[in-house]
Amino acid sequence: MAHILGVSSRYLGSIERCRVSPSVTMLGKFADALGVTACHLISPAKTTH
């Protein structure tokens, strides 16, 4: 994923561990790589009951 996003694996790991927050631009790159919208990534998870 780091290669696809054009970032270092260290930076990606920092995002994964919530040590840094991705920029809006990076959020868009994540969304494109995953085939979803940026809104999908930041919306609260829907729970089913």
C-alpha positions in Angstrom: 0.0 0.0 0.0 2.8 2.4 0.8 4.2 1.9 -2.7 0.8 2.5 -4.3 0.3 5.7 -2.2 3.9 6.9 -2.9 4.8 7.1 0.8 7.3 5.4 3.0 6.2 2.3 4.9 7.2 4.1 8.1 4.8 7.0 7.3 2.0 4.5 6.5 2.7 2.7 9.8 2.4 5.9 11.7 -1.0 6.5 10.1 -2.0 2.9 11.0 -1.0 3.4 14.6 -2.8 6.8 14.8 0.5 8.6 15.5 -0.2 11.0 12.6 -3.3 11.9 10.7 -3.3 11.8 6.9 -3.8 15.0 4.9 -6.9 15.4 2.9 -4.8 14.7 -0.2 -3.5 11.5 1.3 -7.1 10.6 2.3 -8.1 10.9 -1.4 -5.2 8.7 -2.4 -6.3 6.0 0.1 -9.8 6.2 -1.2 -8.7 5.9 -4.8 -6.4 2.9 -3.9 -9.3 1.2 -2.1 -11.9 2.0 -4.7 -14.1 3.9 -2.4 -15.0 7.6 -1.7 -13.1 9.6 0.9 -16.5 10.1 2.6 -16.7 6.3 3.0 -13.4 6.4 4.9 -14.3 9.1 7.3 -18.0 8.2 7.9 -18.8 6.4 11.2 -19.2 2.7 10.9 -22.8 1.6 10.6 -23.8 -0.9 13.2 -26.5 -3.5 12.8 -28.7 -4.7 15.7 
